[in-house]
Amino acid sequence: MVFWDELTGQEDAVRLVEHAAADPSAMTHAWLVTGPPGSGRSTLAAAFASALLSQGEGEAGAAAVRAQVAARTHPDLAMLVTDRVVITVDEVRSLVARSYTSPSVAAWRVVVIEDADRMSERTSNVLLKALEEPPPRTVWILCAPSEADLLPTIRSRVRSVRLRVPSVADVAGLLVRRDGVDPVVAERAAREAQSHIGMALRLATDDAARQRRDETVRLALGVRDATSAVLAAAALLDLAKADAEAYGQQRDDDERDAFLRSLGVEPGGAVPSQLRGDLRRLEEDQKRRATRSLRDGVDRILVDLLSVQRDLLLIRLGVPGELVNASVEPALREAAATGTAAEAVAALDALALARRRIEGNVPPLLAMEGMLMSFRTAR
């Protein structure tokens, strides 16, 4: 059915939720969709919600429901999507209150929380109460990278749907079919994105994103001593900031203009004093979102660096296999010739440590400087 068309490489998960949506005896009140970044967690949650909310509708009605879910305007759908570092208690309390109201036009009321791993323990306990005593016609759909990212008490009250990493061919095929991307460009983007669907689309359609990634790989391969490691760390952080700004600036501007228009103020016009507080709150939300965007941008840089060390390790071990960064294979082989497999493993360990440190609020520049010091021994 059309609900599932944008999912790729997830046939087992699709069959599971499709059967549940069609058979009331297979339904449960709470679901947890897990999978690596870019595997399609949010897409599956939206498709599942569309299938539930369109029960009893004809083909035209189902298409209308799908459009409402995509726009997040269906009266029986509540979605919590955050670009900030954490999901707040008040946001979850609001969802819980809505979950106890009966559906108005559909057979179900569906509540979706993307990035449920961003809930603190206190916030999770607010949700737990709703999962312990669920209303009869409400379905919760939570999304997270893994089951371990949620409290055991939450995990015990949900049914898990696990997504896997789709193949490069599956992701490339989706870009060609859905977005009209050239097959050669789609294959390279899918490979360099390591099957992350959203990032593959950016690499396939955004020249600046491709250039930033190419520069990341070049910097990684250019680390030879402590000085070049420190300089590369600063340059990589600049790339992450540029990526975050490119992703967020236009969105912030559009959001601000739409907010002002909703208050009757034309873009560029003077904001009445009584509305400035509302505008200030919007700007504060955008600043918090920018913090999350920068952290995500740094993590994307680290994932790209992981792919470089992975390629170096394969070459040094003589293991046959497709390189993620095949477009710079000569430079990879040159770098591989100056180091050992053990040094590549040490660099991979340093990358994992840097990710943990940044997650623990160590300044990204310091974490990356320490990490790149290990790269010089891998040359």
N, C-alpha and C positions, 0 to 999 in steps of 0.2 A: 504494500500500500504506500501511497505517496508520503505518509508521515515519516517513513524510514529511509527515504531516498538519499538523504544527505549523510547517512551513516555508512562507513566503509570499513570492511574487515572485521565487523562485529556481528556476524551472523548468529552466533549462539545467544548473545545478549538480546538481540532483536527478537529472536524466536521466543525467548522467555517472557519478555514484557508484552509482546504482541498477543501471546496466548493469555496472559493475565488480563489484559484489557478486554479481550473478547469473552472470557469465561469468568463470571463472578466468583465461582468456587475456587479459582486460582488466585484471587486477589488477596492482598493483605493491606493493612492501613498505612504501612510505612516501608519505604524502600531506600536503599543506599546504593548509589551508582559510583563505583570506584574505577580508577584507571589512571595511567600516566598522563601528564599534561599533553593536550592536543589530541587525545584519543577519541574525544567526542562525548564527554560526560554531559555537558550542557545540552548538546544536540539530542542525545538520547532522552534526557529529562523532558525537553520540550516536545519531542515526538510522542513520548508516553503520555504527557499531559494532553496533547491534542487528541490522541486516540481515546482517552477516557472522556474528555469533554464533548466529543462528537458522537458518542454512542446514541444510536437511534436516528441520526441525521443521514440524509441522503448524500450523494457525492458532492452536490453544490454546498450543502450545509457543512460537510466536513472540510471543504476548502475554505469556507468562511471562518470556521473555528480555527483552522491552522493559521490563517492570517491574523486573527485576534490574538492567538498565543504568541506569534512572532512579534506583534506590537505590544504585547502585555496589557491588552485592554479587555480580555474576556472577563465578565463579571464574576465567574466562579474560579478564577485563577489568581493566586497571590504568589509573586516571585520576589525573592530577595537576592539581588545581585549587587555585590559591593566591590568597589575598586580601592577600598581603603585597607589598612593593615589588619583590622579586626572587625568582626560583626558585633554590634553593641547589644546590650541587654534589652534596651528599649525597642530595637528593631525586631528582635525575636518575640518580645511580649506582644507587639502589634500583630505579628503573624499568628501567634497563638490565639489571640482574641478573635481574629477573623476565621480561624479554623473551626470555631465552635458555632458559626452561623451556617444554616442549611443552604445547600446550593439553590440558586435562583432559577436558572434555565437549563442546567445540565443535570446528569445523573449523579455527578460527583463534584465536590469542591476539592481542588488540587492546590497544594502548597509546595512550592519548590524553593530550596535553599541551595544556591550555588556556593562553592567554596566553604562548605560547612566546617572544614578544618580550621577556619579563622575564628571559631567561637571559643571563648575562654571557658574554663570549667563552670564558672558561675552562670554564664549565658547558656551553656549546654544543659544545666540543671533546670532552667526555665523551660527549655524545649522538652526535657525528659518528662515533665509532668503532663504535657499534652500527649506524648506518646504512650504514657501509662494508661491514660483514660481517654482514648480517641473517640471522637464523634463517629457515628455509624457510616456517614457518607463522605468523610474527608480522607484524602490520601496525601501523605507527606512523601516528597521525593528529595532526598539529600544527595549532594554531590561532594566528593572528596577524593584526593589522590589515592588514599588507601584506608582500609578499615582501622588501622592502628592510629590514624589521625583523630579519631573520635573516642570519647569515653567508652569503657566497656559496657556501662549501663545503657548507653545509646545503641551500641552495636547489638546488644542482646534483644532489642525491640524492633529491629528492622530486618528486611530481607535484602540480601546483598546481590547486586548485579555487577560482575567484574568485566571490565573492558580490557582488551589487550592492545599492544602497540600494533597499529595496522602496518602492512608492508608498504615499502616505497612504491611498488606498482599500484597498490590500492589507492594511495593518496594521490599519486600522479593522475590516475584514471579519474578520480573525483574532480581534480582541478580542470582537467580537459573537458569532462562532461558537464560540470556545473558552471564553470567560470570561463570556458572558452579559451583556456591557456594553451599555447603551443605545446605539443607533446614533449619535445626536447627540453624546453624551459621547465615544464611541469616535473619531468623526471629529475632534473638537477635540483630544483627547489625542494622536492619531496625528500631527496637523499640528504641534502645539506641541512634541512630542517629536522632530520632524523625522525621522519614520519609524524611530526607535530603539524596537524592540519592547518591551524590558524597561521603558524609561522611560515609554512610552505606557501600559503596564499600570499603572504606579504612579500616573501622573496621572489615569487613569480610575477608580482604585479607592481612592485615598488623598487625602482632603480636605486634610490637612496638606501633602502634596507639592504639590498644586495651589496652595495659598496661598503656599508658599515661592516657587514660580515666578512667580506674579502679583506678589509683592513685588519679585522680582529685576527684572522689566520696569519696574515703577514707579520703582525707584531709578535704573535706567539712563536713563529719560526725564526724571528730575529733576535731572540734573547740569547746572549752569549756570556754576559758577565753581570755583576751586581748593578753597574750603572745602567745598562740597557734594561735590566729587570725593573728598576725604579721608574725609568722613563716610560717603559711599556705599560706599567700599572697606571700611571697618570693618563696616558693616551687611551687606554681601555676604559677608564672611568669616564673620560670625555665622550667616548663613543656611546657608552650606556646612557649618559645624560642626553646626548643628541637624539638617541632612539626614543627615550621617554618623552622628550619635548615634541618630537615629530608626531608621536602617537597621541599626545594629550593636548597640544596647544589648539589645534583646530576644533577639537571636541569641546574644550573649555570655552572658546569664543562662541561657538554655535549654541552651547548651553546657556551662556550668559545672555546672548541676544534673544533666545526663545523665552528666557525667564523675564527679561524686561518687557518683551511684547505682551506676555501674559498679564503684566501689570499695567499695560497701556502706555509704556514708555518706548519710544522708537530708539533703535540702536544709535548711540552717539548723543542722545538727548540727555537733558539734566534729570537726575534721579531725585524725586521729592524726598525731603528729609525723613518722612515717616516710613519710607520704603528702604532706606539705606541699611537698616538692621538686617532685613531679609537678604539684601544683596551681599552684605558682609558675611552672613552665614553660608551663602552659596560659595563665596570665594574661599572661606575656610575649609569647606568640604573639598573644593578643588585642590587646595594645598595638601590636604591629607591624601587625596587620590594621587597627587604628583609624587608623594613620598613612596607610595606603593608602586607606582609606575617605574620609579628609579630603581627600586629594589628588584622588580621584575626584569628591568633592562640589564642590571648587573648579572642576574642569574642567567639570562640568555647568553651573555658574554661567556660566562663560565661553562655553560653547556657546549658552546662552540669550541672552547678550549679543550674540553673533554674529548670532543671528536678528533681534534688534532693529535692528542696524546694516544688516543685509541688507534688511530692510523699508524702512528710511529711504532706502537707496540706490535701491531700486526706485521709491519714490514720487518722489524728487527727479529721477530720470531720466525719469519718466513712462512707465515700462515696465509694460505690463499683466501681471498675474500675481497669484496668490493669496498673500496675506500670511500669514506664519507666525503672527503675533500679531494675527490679524483681530479678536479680541475687544476690543482696545484701539485699533482703527483711528483713531477721532477724535484720540486723544492722539498717535498716530504722525504723523498729517497735520499736527497743530499743531507738533510738533517738527520735521518735515521742512521746514516753511515758514521756519524760522529759520536754515537752514544750506544747504550746497551738497553736490553729489555728491562733490566732491573731499574734503570733510571727512569724509564717511561712509567713503570709501575709506581715509583716514588712520586712522580709528578701527578699521577692520577690520585694518589692518596692525598697529596697537598691540595688538589682541587676540591676533593670531598671535604677536607678540613676547612678550607676557605668558605665553602657554602655554609657549613655549620656555624662558623664564626660570624658570618654576616647575618645569619638568621638570629644569632644571639646578640645582635646590635653592635658588633665590632665595626668600626668605620670601614667601608668597603675598600678605600685606598690602602689602609694598613694590611687588611686581609689579602688583597691582591699582590701587594709588594712581597709579603712573606711567601705567598704561593709561587710567584714567578722566580723567586730565588732557586726553587727546585728545578725550574725549567732549564737554567743554565747548565746544570749537571747532566741534562738530557740532550745536550748538544755534542 
